[in-house]
Amino acid sequence: MKDDLMVAPNEAPLWFKAVVACEIFIQIPYFLFAVIAWVCEWESSIRSTMHVYTAHVLTTMAPIMLHIAAGPALGREKRLC
């Protein structure tokens, strides 16, 4: 099955480019901070940032799940919407 999101960068949907940008500029720095905080046992600082990270993951999953449920890769009879 061909993944229609893994195409040339100039052909990818705008929402997908935005999610990838968030991965690069939000998630990667957060992971570096989280590892340092975990090693240094900074529980109070990692707990508050975990809520922000969780909200970010939930909001990026919405367009991804909608694309999976109603995207062009599924046949018309298998779509949820």
PDB file of N, CA, C and O in Angstrom:
ATOM      1  N   MET A   1       0.844  -1.178   0.000  1.00  0.00           N
ATOM      2  CA  MET A   1       0.000   0.000   0.000  1.00  0.00           C
ATOM      3  C   MET A   1       0.892   1.244   0.000  1.00  0.00           C
ATOM      4  O   MET A   1       1.838   1.330   0.783  1.00  0.00           O
ATOM      5  N   LYS A   2       0.603   2.175  -0.846  1.00  0.00           N
ATOM      6  CA  LYS A   2       1.407   3.389  -0.981  1.00  0.00           C
ATOM      7  C   LYS A   2       0.957   4.428   0.051  1.00  0.00           C
ATOM      8  O   LYS A   2      -0.236   4.688   0.205  1.00  0.00           O
ATOM      9  N   ASP A   3       1.918   5.009   0.744  1.00  0.00           N
ATOM     10  CA  ASP A   3       1.623   6.056   1.721  1.00  0.00           C
ATOM     11  C   ASP A   3       1.639   7.397   1.012  1.00  0.00           C
ATOM     12  O   ASP A   3       2.691   7.843   0.554  1.00  0.00           O
ATOM     13  N   ASP A   4       0.485   8.046   0.915  1.00  0.00           N
ATOM     14  CA  ASP A   4       0.399   9.289   0.156  1.00  0.00           C
ATOM     15  C   ASP A   4       1.014  10.484   0.878  1.00  0.00           C
ATOM     16  O   ASP A   4       1.127  11.555   0.283  1.00  0.00           O
ATOM     17  N   LEU A   5       1.413  10.338   2.133  1.00  0.00           N
ATOM     18  CA  LEU A   5       2.083  11.435   2.839  1.00  0.00           C
ATOM     19  C   LEU A   5       3.600  11.413   2.626  1.00  0.00           C
ATOM     20  O   LEU A   5       4.263  12.442   2.755  1.00  0.00           O
ATOM     21  N   MET A   6       4.140  10.251   2.303  1.00  0.00           N
ATOM     22  CA  MET A   6       5.576  10.141   2.084  1.00  0.00           C
ATOM     23  C   MET A   6       5.900  10.371   0.617  1.00  0.00           C
ATOM     24  O   MET A   6       6.383   9.479  -0.081  1.00  0.00           O
ATOM     25  N   VAL A   7       5.627  11.571   0.174  1.00  0.00           N
ATOM     26  CA  VAL A   7       5.893  11.981  -1.204  1.00  0.00           C
ATOM     27  C   VAL A   7       6.958  13.064  -1.182  1.00  0.00           C
ATOM     28  O   VAL A   7       7.535  13.349  -0.133  1.00  0.00           O
ATOM     29  N   ALA A   8       7.215  13.654  -2.306  1.00  0.00           N
ATOM     30  CA  ALA A   8       8.176  14.760  -2.364  1.00  0.00           C
ATOM     31  C   ALA A   8       7.700  15.881  -1.437  1.00  0.00           C
ATOM     32  O   ALA A   8       6.496  16.120  -1.341  1.00  0.00           O
ATOM     33  N   PRO A   9       8.614  16.572  -0.755  1.00  0.00           N
ATOM     34  CA  PRO A   9       8.220  17.609   0.203  1.00  0.00           C
ATOM     35  C   PRO A   9       7.323  18.699  -0.371  1.00  0.00           C
ATOM     36  O   PRO A   9       6.470  19.226   0.345  1.00  0.00           O
ATOM     37  N   ASN A  10       7.490  19.044  -1.620  1.00  0.00           N
ATOM     38  CA  ASN A  10       6.646  20.094  -2.188  1.00  0.00           C
ATOM     39  C   ASN A  10       5.241  19.598  -2.530  1.00  0.00           C
ATOM     40  O   ASN A  10       4.371  20.409  -2.850  1.00  0.00           O
ATOM     41  N   GLU A  11       4.999  18.279  -2.471  1.00  0.00           N
ATOM     42  CA  GLU A  11       3.684  17.722  -2.752  1.00  0.00           C
ATOM     43  C   GLU A  11       2.907  17.363  -1.489  1.00  0.00           C
ATOM     44  O   GLU A  11       1.716  17.062  -1.572  1.00  0.00           O
ATOM     45  N   ALA A  12       3.547  17.387  -0.329  1.00  0.00           N
ATOM     46  CA  ALA A  12       2.877  17.027   0.922  1.00  0.00           C
ATOM     47  C   ALA A  12       1.866  18.102   1.312  1.00  0.00           C
ATOM     48  O   ALA A  12       2.065  19.280   1.012  1.00  0.00           O
ATOM     49  N   PRO A  13       0.777  17.700   1.984  1.00  0.00           N
ATOM     50  CA  PRO A  13      -0.211  18.687   2.428  1.00  0.00           C
ATOM     51  C   PRO A  13       0.392  19.661   3.437  1.00  0.00           C
ATOM     52  O   PRO A  13       1.355  19.335   4.131  1.00  0.00           O
ATOM     53  N   LEU A  14      -0.179  20.847   3.508  1.00  0.00           N
ATOM     54  CA  LEU A  14       0.328  21.885   4.405  1.00  0.00           C
ATOM     55  C   LEU A  14       0.248  21.454   5.870  1.00  0.00           C
ATOM     56  O   LEU A  14       1.164  21.727   6.644  1.00  0.00           O
ATOM     57  N   TRP A  15      -0.841  20.784   6.255  1.00  0.00           N
ATOM     58  CA  TRP A  15      -0.968  20.365   7.648  1.00  0.00           C
ATOM     59  C   TRP A  15       0.138  19.370   8.019  1.00  0.00           C
ATOM     60  O   TRP A  15       0.611  19.361   9.155  1.00  0.00           O
ATOM     61  N   PHE A  16       0.546  18.536   7.064  1.00  0.00           N
ATOM     62  CA  PHE A  16       1.606  17.568   7.332  1.00  0.00           C
ATOM     63  C   PHE A  16       2.942  18.268   7.521  1.00  0.00           C
ATOM     64  O   PHE A  16       3.729  17.892   8.391  1.00  0.00           O
ATOM     65  N   LYS A  17       3.198  19.286   6.706  1.00  0.00           N
ATOM     66  CA  LYS A  17       4.424  20.067   6.865  1.00  0.00           C
ATOM     67  C   LYS A  17       4.454  20.765   8.224  1.00  0.00           C
ATOM     68  O   LYS A  17       5.509  20.860   8.852  1.00  0.00           O
ATOM     69  N   ALA A  18       3.296  21.255   8.679  1.00  0.00           N
ATOM     70  CA  ALA A  18       3.222  21.918   9.986  1.00  0.00           C
ATOM     71  C   ALA A  18       3.488  20.928  11.119  1.00  0.00           C
ATOM     72  O   ALA A  18       4.174  21.263  12.084  1.00  0.00           O
ATOM     73  N   VAL A  19       2.956  19.724  11.008  1.00  0.00           N
ATOM     74  CA  VAL A  19       3.193  18.708  12.035  1.00  0.00           C
ATOM     75  C   VAL A  19       4.670  18.324  12.082  1.00  0.00           C
ATOM     76  O   VAL A  19       5.233  18.162  13.165  1.00  0.00           O
ATOM     77  N   VAL A  20       5.297  18.179  10.925  1.00  0.00           N
ATOM     78  CA  VAL A  20       6.729  17.846  10.886  1.00  0.00           C
ATOM     79  C   VAL A  20       7.556  18.987  11.478  1.00  0.00           C
ATOM     80  O   VAL A  20       8.526  18.739  12.194  1.00  0.00           O
ATOM     81  N   ALA A  21       7.183  20.226  11.188  1.00  0.00           N
ATOM     82  CA  ALA A  21       7.895  21.371  11.774  1.00  0.00           C
ATOM     83  C   ALA A  21       7.768  21.365  13.293  1.00  0.00           C
ATOM     84  O   ALA A  21       8.731  21.661  14.000  1.00  0.00           O
ATOM     85  N   CYS A  22       6.588  21.030  13.796  1.00  0.00           N
ATOM     86  CA  CYS A  22       6.408  20.933  15.255  1.00  0.00           C
ATOM     87  C   CYS A  22       7.264  19.815  15.836  1.00  0.00           C
ATOM     88  O   CYS A  22       7.816  19.956  16.928  1.00  0.00           O
ATOM     89  N   GLU A  23       7.374  18.720  15.121  1.00  0.00           N
ATOM     90  CA  GLU A  23       8.240  17.629  15.574  1.00  0.00           C
ATOM     91  C   GLU A  23       9.674  18.123  15.737  1.00  0.00           C
ATOM     92  O   GLU A  23      10.341  17.819  16.726  1.00  0.00           O
ATOM     93  N   ILE A  24      10.135  18.887  14.754  1.00  0.00           N
ATOM     94  CA  ILE A  24      11.526  19.342  14.759  1.00  0.00           C
ATOM     95  C   ILE A  24      11.768  20.414  15.811  1.00  0.00           C
ATOM     96  O   ILE A  24      12.757  20.350  16.541  1.00  0.00           O
ATOM     97  N   PHE A  25      10.873  21.403  15.899  1.00  0.00           N
ATOM     98  CA  PHE A  25      11.123  22.563  16.754  1.00  0.00           C
ATOM     99  C   PHE A  25      10.520  22.471  18.155  1.00  0.00           C
ATOM    100  O   PHE A  25      10.868  23.274  19.021  1.00  0.00           O
ATOM    101  N   ILE A  26       9.628  21.513  18.398  1.00  0.00           N
ATOM    102  CA  ILE A  26       9.036  21.375  19.737  1.00  0.00           C
ATOM    103  C   ILE A  26       9.442  20.046  20.366  1.00  0.00           C
ATOM    104  O   ILE A  26       9.970  20.025  21.478  1.00  0.00           O
ATOM    105  N   GLN A  27       9.204  18.942  19.671  1.00  0.00           N
ATOM    106  CA  GLN A  27       9.411  17.641  20.293  1.00  0.00           C
ATOM    107  C   GLN A  27      10.886  17.297  20.503  1.00  0.00           C
ATOM    108  O   GLN A  27      11.248  16.806  21.572  1.00  0.00           O
ATOM    109  N   ILE A  28      11.726  17.539  19.533  1.00  0.00           N
ATOM    110  CA  ILE A  28      13.147  17.189  19.709  1.00  0.00           C
ATOM    111  C   ILE A  28      13.788  17.986  20.846  1.00  0.00           C
ATOM    112  O   ILE A  28      14.462  17.390  21.686  1.00  0.00           O
ATOM    113  N   PRO A  29      13.603  19.333  20.909  1.00  0.00           N
ATOM    114  CA  PRO A  29      14.152  20.045  22.068  1.00  0.00           C
ATOM    115  C   PRO A  29      13.536  19.589  23.393  1.00  0.00           C
ATOM    116  O   PRO A  29      14.218  19.531  24.416  1.00  0.00           O
ATOM    117  N   TYR A  30      12.241  19.268  23.364  1.00  0.00           N
ATOM    118  CA  TYR A  30      11.617  18.790  24.605  1.00  0.00           C
ATOM    119  C   TYR A  30      12.244  17.472  25.052  1.00  0.00           C
ATOM    120  O   TYR A  30      12.506  17.292  26.241  1.00  0.00           O
ATOM    121  N   PHE A  31      12.487  16.558  24.132  1.00  0.00           N
ATOM    122  CA  PHE A  31      13.097  15.291  24.512  1.00  0.00           C
ATOM    123  C   PHE A  31      14.476  15.494  25.117  1.00  0.00           C
ATOM    124  O   PHE A  31      14.834  14.824  26.086  1.00  0.00           O
ATOM    125  N   LEU A  32      15.253  16.414  24.553  1.00  0.00           N
ATOM    126  CA  LEU A  32      16.570  16.704  25.133  1.00  0.00           C
ATOM    127  C   LEU A  32      16.424  17.252  26.553  1.00  0.00           C
ATOM    128  O   LEU A  32      17.137  16.830  27.463  1.00  0.00           O
ATOM    129  N   PHE A  33      15.492  18.198  26.736  1.00  0.00           N
ATOM    130  CA  PHE A  33      15.241  18.742  28.071  1.00  0.00           C
ATOM    131  C   PHE A  33      14.753  17.658  29.025  1.00  0.00           C
ATOM    132  O   PHE A  33      15.190  17.602  30.175  1.00  0.00           O
ATOM    133  N   ALA A  34      13.846  16.790  28.555  1.00  0.00           N
ATOM    134  CA  ALA A  34      13.284  15.752  29.425  1.00  0.00           C
ATOM    135  C   ALA A  34      14.345  14.761  29.885  1.00  0.00           C
ATOM    136  O   ALA A  34      14.321  14.317  31.033  1.00  0.00           O
ATOM    137  N   VAL A  35      15.266  14.414  29.010  1.00  0.00           N
ATOM    138  CA  VAL A  35      16.338  13.491  29.404  1.00  0.00           C
ATOM    139  C   VAL A  35      17.232  14.137  30.450  1.00  0.00           C
ATOM    140  O   VAL A  35      17.599  13.499  31.437  1.00  0.00           O
ATOM    141  N   ILE A  36      17.582  15.397  30.239  1.00  0.00           N
ATOM    142  CA  ILE A  36      18.413  16.102  31.223  1.00  0.00           C
ATOM    143  C   ILE A  36      17.675  16.225  32.553  1.00  0.00           C
ATOM    144  O   ILE A  36      18.258  15.989  33.611  1.00  0.00           O
ATOM    145  N   ALA A  37      16.404  16.591  32.504  1.00  0.00           N
ATOM    146  CA  ALA A  37      15.611  16.729  33.735  1.00  0.00           C
ATOM    147  C   ALA A  37      15.463  15.391  34.449  1.00  0.00           C
ATOM    148  O   ALA A  37      15.485  15.342  35.679  1.00  0.00           O
ATOM    149  N   TRP A  38      15.314  14.318  33.702  1.00  0.00           N
ATOM    150  CA  TRP A  38      15.172  12.999  34.303  1.00  0.00           C
ATOM    151  C   TRP A  38      16.479  12.567  34.967  1.00  0.00           C
ATOM    152  O   TRP A  38      16.473  12.024  36.072  1.00  0.00           O
ATOM    153  N   VAL A  39      17.602  12.814  34.282  1.00  0.00           N
ATOM    154  CA  VAL A  39      18.902  12.432  34.838  1.00  0.00           C
ATOM    155  C   VAL A  39      19.214  13.253  36.090  1.00  0.00           C
ATOM    156  O   VAL A  39      19.739  12.727  37.071  1.00  0.00           O
ATOM    157  N   CYS A  40      18.888  14.545  36.047  1.00  0.00           N
ATOM    158  CA  CYS A  40      19.180  15.425  37.184  1.00  0.00           C
ATOM    159  C   CYS A  40      18.084  15.425  38.239  1.00  0.00           C
ATOM    160  O   CYS A  40      18.194  16.113  39.254  1.00  0.00           O
ATOM    161  N   GLU A  41      17.025  14.653  38.002  1.00  0.00           N
ATOM    162  CA  GLU A  41      15.893  14.516  38.938  1.00  0.00           C
ATOM    163  C   GLU A  41      15.218  15.842  39.249  1.00  0.00           C
ATOM    164  O   GLU A  41      14.983  16.168  40.413  1.00  0.00           O
ATOM    165  N   TRP A  42      14.906  16.606  38.206  1.00  0.00           N
ATOM    166  CA  TRP A  42      14.157  17.855  38.342  1.00  0.00           C
ATOM    167  C   TRP A  42      12.676  17.567  38.148  1.00  0.00           C
ATOM    168  O   TRP A  42      12.103  17.940  37.124  1.00  0.00           O
ATOM    169  N   GLU A  43      12.058  16.916  39.104  1.00  0.00           N
ATOM    170  CA  GLU A  43      10.684  16.458  38.933  1.00  0.00           C
ATOM    171  C   GLU A  43       9.683  17.581  38.760  1.00  0.00           C
ATOM    172  O   GLU A  43       8.728  17.431  37.998  1.00  0.00           O
ATOM    173  N   SER A  44       9.866  18.700  39.441  1.00  0.00           N
ATOM    174  CA  SER A  44       8.877  19.776  39.342  1.00  0.00           C
ATOM    175  C   SER A  44       8.888  20.424  37.950  1.00  0.00           C
ATOM    176  O   SER A  44       7.836  20.807  37.438  1.00  0.00           O
ATOM    177  N   SER A  45      10.062  20.546  37.344  1.00  0.00           N
ATOM    178  CA  SER A  45      10.101  21.185  36.031  1.00  0.00           C
ATOM    179  C   SER A  45       9.642  20.236  34.925  1.00  0.00           C
ATOM    180  O   SER A  45       9.032  20.683  33.953  1.00  0.00           O
ATOM    181  N   ILE A  46       9.914  18.968  35.047  1.00  0.00           N
ATOM    182  CA  ILE A  46       9.501  18.045  33.992  1.00  0.00           C
ATOM    183  C   ILE A  46       7.994  17.779  34.056  1.00  0.00           C
ATOM    184  O   ILE A  46       7.377  17.523  33.023  1.00  0.00           O
ATOM    185  N   ARG A  47       7.408  17.832  35.216  1.00  0.00           N
ATOM    186  CA  ARG A  47       5.976  17.563  35.335  1.00  0.00           C
ATOM    187  C   ARG A  47       5.143  18.627  34.637  1.00  0.00           C
ATOM    188  O   ARG A  47       4.181  18.299  33.942  1.00  0.00           O
ATOM    189  N   SER A  48       5.497  19.895  34.808  1.00  0.00           N
ATOM    190  CA  SER A  48       4.722  20.956  34.164  1.00  0.00           C
ATOM    191  C   SER A  48       4.904  20.957  32.654  1.00  0.00           C
ATOM    192  O   SER A  48       3.951  21.222  31.921  1.00  0.00           O
ATOM    193  N   THR A  49       6.095  20.668  32.180  1.00  0.00           N
ATOM    194  CA  THR A  49       6.306  20.623  30.732  1.00  0.00           C
ATOM    195  C   THR A  49       5.665  19.387  30.105  1.00  0.00           C
ATOM    196  O   THR A  49       5.342  19.391  28.917  1.00  0.00           O
ATOM    197  N   MET A  50       5.482  18.348  30.883  1.00  0.00           N
ATOM    198  CA  MET A  50       4.824  17.147  30.364  1.00  0.00           C
ATOM    199  C   MET A  50       3.379  17.439  29.966  1.00  0.00           C
ATOM    200  O   MET A  50       2.879  16.860  29.002  1.00  0.00           O
ATOM    201  N   HIS A  51       2.708  18.318  30.685  1.00  0.00           N
ATOM    202  CA  HIS A  51       1.335  18.697  30.331  1.00  0.00           C
ATOM    203  C   HIS A  51       1.306  19.434  28.990  1.00  0.00           C
ATOM    204  O   HIS A  51       0.417  19.197  28.173  1.00  0.00           O
ATOM    205  N   VAL A  52       2.257  20.311  28.765  1.00  0.00           N
ATOM    206  CA  VAL A  52       2.334  21.034  27.488  1.00  0.00           C
ATOM    207  C   VAL A  52       2.627  20.055  26.357  1.00  0.00           C
ATOM    208  O   VAL A  52       2.015  20.136  25.293  1.00  0.00           O
ATOM    209  N   TYR A  53       3.548  19.143  26.578  1.00  0.00           N
ATOM    210  CA  TYR A  53       3.883  18.146  25.559  1.00  0.00           C
ATOM    211  C   TYR A  53       2.680  17.251  25.239  1.00  0.00           C
ATOM    212  O   TYR A  53       2.429  16.943  24.074  1.00  0.00           O
ATOM    213  N   THR A  54       1.949  16.839  26.256  1.00  0.00           N
ATOM    214  CA  THR A  54       0.767  16.001  26.054  1.00  0.00           C
ATOM    215  C   THR A  54      -0.284  16.724  25.222  1.00  0.00           C
ATOM    216  O   THR A  54      -0.883  16.125  24.329  1.00  0.00           O
ATOM    217  N   ALA A  55      -0.514  17.993  25.499  1.00  0.00           N
ATOM    218  CA  ALA A  55      -1.469  18.774  24.710  1.00  0.00           C
ATOM    219  C   ALA A  55      -0.998  18.882  23.261  1.00  0.00           C
ATOM    220  O   ALA A  55      -1.805  18.803  22.335  1.00  0.00           O
ATOM    221  N   HIS A  56       0.272  19.057  23.072  1.00  0.00           N
ATOM    222  CA  HIS A  56       0.820  19.135  21.708  1.00  0.00           C
ATOM    223  C   HIS A  56       0.605  17.822  20.959  1.00  0.00           C
ATOM    224  O   HIS A  56       0.194  17.842  19.799  1.00  0.00           O
ATOM    225  N   VAL A  57       0.869  16.701  21.587  1.00  0.00           N
ATOM    226  CA  VAL A  57       0.696  15.401  20.932  1.00  0.00           C
ATOM    227  C   VAL A  57      -0.768  15.172  20.583  1.00  0.00           C
ATOM    228  O   VAL A  57      -1.074  14.692  19.492  1.00  0.00           O
ATOM    229  N   LEU A  58      -1.665  15.506  21.484  1.00  0.00           N
ATOM    230  CA  LEU A  58      -3.088  15.322  21.205  1.00  0.00           C
ATOM    231  C   LEU A  58      -3.559  16.181  20.035  1.00  0.00           C
ATOM    232  O   LEU A  58      -4.365  15.729  19.223  1.00  0.00           O
ATOM    233  N   THR A  59      -3.066  17.409  19.941  1.00  0.00           N
ATOM    234  CA  THR A  59      -3.504  18.271  18.836  1.00  0.00           C
ATOM    235  C   THR A  59      -2.878  17.864  17.507  1.00  0.00           C
ATOM    236  O   THR A  59      -3.487  18.084  16.460  1.00  0.00           O
ATOM    237  N   THR A  60      -1.691  17.281  17.515  1.00  0.00           N
ATOM    238  CA  THR A  60      -1.118  16.826  16.253  1.00  0.00           C
ATOM    239  C   THR A  60      -1.730  15.509  15.799  1.00  0.00           C
ATOM    240  O   THR A  60      -1.692  15.196  14.609  1.00  0.00           O
ATOM    241  N   MET A  61      -2.285  14.740  16.706  1.00  0.00           N
ATOM    242  CA  MET A  61      -2.902  13.476  16.320  1.00  0.00           C
ATOM    243  C   MET A  61      -4.245  13.662  15.632  1.00  0.00           C
ATOM    244  O   MET A  61      -4.661  12.791  14.869  1.00  0.00           O
ATOM    245  N   ALA A  62      -4.936  14.772  15.878  1.00  0.00           N
ATOM    246  CA  ALA A  62      -6.255  14.991  15.280  1.00  0.00           C
ATOM    247  C   ALA A  62      -6.204  14.983  13.745  1.00  0.00           C
ATOM    248  O   ALA A  62      -6.959  14.224  13.137  1.00  0.00           O
ATOM    249  N   PRO A  63      -5.357  15.786  13.091  1.00  0.00           N
ATOM    250  CA  PRO A  63      -5.345  15.726  11.623  1.00  0.00           C
ATOM    251  C   PRO A  63      -4.813  14.403  11.078  1.00  0.00           C
ATOM    252  O   PRO A  63      -5.223  13.965  10.003  1.00  0.00           O
ATOM    253  N   ILE A  64      -3.912  13.771  11.806  1.00  0.00           N
ATOM    254  CA  ILE A  64      -3.379  12.491  11.350  1.00  0.00           C
ATOM    255  C   ILE A  64      -4.466  11.426  11.362  1.00  0.00           C
ATOM    256  O   ILE A  64      -4.613  10.677  10.396  1.00  0.00           O
ATOM    257  N   MET A  65      -5.228  11.352  12.449  1.00  0.00           N
ATOM    258  CA  MET A  65      -6.298  10.362  12.543  1.00  0.00           C
ATOM    259  C   MET A  65      -7.404  10.642  11.528  1.00  0.00           C
ATOM    260  O   MET A  65      -7.973   9.704  10.969  1.00  0.00           O
ATOM    261  N   LEU A  66      -7.716  11.907  11.279  1.00  0.00           N
ATOM    262  CA  LEU A  66      -8.715  12.240  10.272  1.00  0.00           C
ATOM    263  C   LEU A  66      -8.240  11.834   8.884  1.00  0.00           C
ATOM    264  O   LEU A  66      -9.022  11.342   8.071  1.00  0.00           O
ATOM    265  N   HIS A  67      -6.963  12.041   8.619  1.00  0.00           N
ATOM    266  CA  HIS A  67      -6.416  11.643   7.323  1.00  0.00           C
ATOM    267  C   HIS A  67      -6.473  10.124   7.152  1.00  0.00           C
ATOM    268  O   HIS A  67      -6.766   9.631   6.063  1.00  0.00           O
ATOM    269  N   ILE A  68      -6.196   9.391   8.216  1.00  0.00           N
ATOM    270  CA  ILE A  68      -6.264   7.927   8.143  1.00  0.00           C
ATOM    271  C   ILE A  68      -7.707   7.469   7.933  1.00  0.00           C
ATOM    272  O   ILE A  68      -7.967   6.566   7.139  1.00  0.00           O
ATOM    273  N   ALA A  69      -8.643   8.099   8.649  1.00  0.00           N
ATOM    274  CA  ALA A  69     -10.042   7.680   8.582  1.00  0.00           C
ATOM    275  C   ALA A  69     -10.705   8.041   7.262  1.00  0.00           C
ATOM    276  O   ALA A  69     -11.564   7.298   6.786  1.00  0.00           O
ATOM    277  N   ALA A  70     -10.328   9.162   6.660  1.00  0.00           N
ATOM    278  CA  ALA A  70     -11.030   9.627   5.461  1.00  0.00           C
ATOM    279  C   ALA A  70     -10.087   9.952   4.319  1.00  0.00           C
ATOM    280  O   ALA A  70     -10.479  10.635   3.372  1.00  0.00           O
ATOM    281  N   GLY A  71      -8.873   9.485   4.388  1.00  0.00           N
ATOM    282  CA  GLY A  71      -7.885   9.835   3.372  1.00  0.00           C
ATOM    283  C   GLY A  71      -8.082   9.121   2.062  1.00  0.00           C
ATOM    284  O   GLY A  71      -8.869   8.179   1.967  1.00  0.00           O
ATOM    285  N   PRO A  72      -7.368   9.569   1.051  1.00  0.00           N
ATOM    286  CA  PRO A  72      -7.507   8.994  -0.284  1.00  0.00           C
ATOM    287  C   PRO A  72      -6.909   7.598  -0.420  1.00  0.00           C
ATOM    288  O   PRO A  72      -7.178   6.918  -1.410  1.00  0.00           O
ATOM    289  N   ALA A  73      -6.111   7.153   0.540  1.00  0.00           N
ATOM    290  CA  ALA A  73      -5.484   5.839   0.442  1.00  0.00           C
ATOM    291  C   ALA A  73      -6.490   4.705   0.634  1.00  0.00           C
ATOM    292  O   ALA A  73      -6.298   3.608   0.109  1.00  0.00           O
ATOM    293  N   LEU A  74      -7.555   4.967   1.381  1.00  0.00           N
ATOM    294  CA  LEU A  74      -8.576   3.951   1.594  1.00  0.00           C
ATOM    295  C   LEU A  74      -9.548   3.931   0.417  1.00  0.00           C
ATOM    296  O   LEU A  74      -9.808   4.955  -0.216  1.00  0.00           O
ATOM    297  N   GLY A  75     -10.056   2.785   0.151  1.00  0.00           N
ATOM    298  CA  GLY A  75     -11.104   2.692  -0.856  1.00  0.00           C
ATOM    299  C   GLY A  75     -12.385   3.324  -0.311  1.00  0.00           C
ATOM    300  O   GLY A  75     -12.548   3.443   0.903  1.00  0.00           O
ATOM    301  N   ARG A  76     -13.276   3.721  -1.183  1.00  0.00           N
ATOM    302  CA  ARG A  76     -14.495   4.407  -0.763  1.00  0.00           C
ATOM    303  C   ARG A  76     -15.323   3.577   0.217  1.00  0.00           C
ATOM    304  O   ARG A  76     -15.938   4.128   1.130  1.00  0.00           O
ATOM    305  N   GLU A  77     -15.341   2.269   0.035  1.00  0.00           N
ATOM    306  CA  GLU A  77     -16.152   1.418   0.903  1.00  0.00           C
ATOM    307  C   GLU A  77     -15.560   1.242   2.292  1.00  0.00           C
ATOM    308  O   GLU A  77     -16.278   0.839   3.207  1.00  0.00           O
ATOM    309  N   LYS A  78     -14.261   1.533   2.485  1.00  0.00           N
ATOM    310  CA  LYS A  78     -13.613   1.352   3.776  1.00  0.00           C
ATOM    311  C   LYS A  78     -13.516   2.644   4.582  1.00  0.00           C
ATOM    312  O   LYS A  78     -13.151   2.599   5.756  1.00  0.00           O
ATOM    313  N   ARG A  79     -13.826   3.773   3.998  1.00  0.00           N
ATOM    314  CA  ARG A  79     -13.696   5.049   4.695  1.00  0.00           C
ATOM    315  C   ARG A  79     -14.696   5.169   5.816  1.00  0.00           C
ATOM    316  O   ARG A  79     -15.811   4.654   5.730  1.00  0.00           O
ATOM    317  N   LEU A  80     -14.288   5.857   6.879  1.00  0.00           N
ATOM    318  CA  LEU A  80     -15.193   6.121   7.993  1.00  0.00           C
ATOM    319  C   LEU A  80     -16.060   7.338   7.744  1.00  0.00           C
ATOM    320  O   LEU A  80     -17.146   7.446   8.313  1.00  0.00           O
ATOM    321  N   CYS A  81     -15.604   8.257   6.905  1.00  0.00           N
ATOM    322  CA  CYS A  81     -16.370   9.475   6.620  1.00  0.00           C
ATOM    323  C   CYS A  81     -16.588   9.601   5.130  1.00  0.00           C
ATOM    324  O   CYS A  81     -17.213  10.560   4.677  1.00  0.00           O
TER     325      CYS A  81
END
